Amino acid sequence: MKSNFKFTNIKNTKEKDCRDYRQLITPFLNGKLSFERNGELLGHVDTCENCYDELRTTYMVMEGLKRLESGEAFNLGDDFGKVMRDARADYENIRLARKVMSTALFSVIIFTFVILMAGLFV
C-alpha cells in the first residue's frame, strides 16, 4: 500500500485539513500541481490512510473510465502503484536537483567574492 518514503521538504503537513489535500487529488493526477504541492500531497498521503484511499479511488475511477472508452486492458491496482512510485521518484529527483543547483550557486557567489577581495589587496 503506502511506502516508507520520507519527504524531507514537507513542513507541517498535519496542520492542513484533509479537505485541502483532497482538493489537490485531481490536479495531482492530471499533472497540474506545482513541485511544492506535489510534495505536500505525497507526504500527506503517506501519513493519512483516508486521503491515500481517496487518491487511489479517484485514480481508479479516472483511469478506469479512460481505459474503458479506449477498450484497453488494464490492472488499475498495479498501475496505481507505478504512478505513486514514479511521482515519488520525480519529486525526489527534482528536490535533489534543486539542492545541487542552490549549492552550486552558493559556490559561485563565494568564489566571486574571494576573487573580488583578492583584487582589492593586490
C-alpha positions, 0 to 999 in steps of 0.5 A: 500500500503506502511506502516508507518514503520520507519527504524531507521538504514537507513542513507541517503537513498535519496542520492542513485539513484533509479537505485541502489535500483532497482538493489537490487529488485531481490536479495531482493526477492530471499533472497540474500541481506545482513541485511544492504541492506535489510534495505536500500531497505525497507526504500527506498521503503517506501519513493519512490512510483516508486521503491515500484511499481517496487518491487511489479511488479517484485514480481508479475511477479516472483511469478506469473510465479512460481505459474503458472508452479506449477498450484497453486492458488494464490492472488499475491496482498495479498501475496505481502503484507505478504512478505513486512510485514514479511521482515519488521518484520525480519529486525526489529527483527534482528536490535533489536537483534543486539542492545541487543547483542552490549549492552550486550557486552558493559556490559561485557567489563565494568564489566571486567574492574571494576573487573580488577581495583578492583584487582589492589587496593586490 
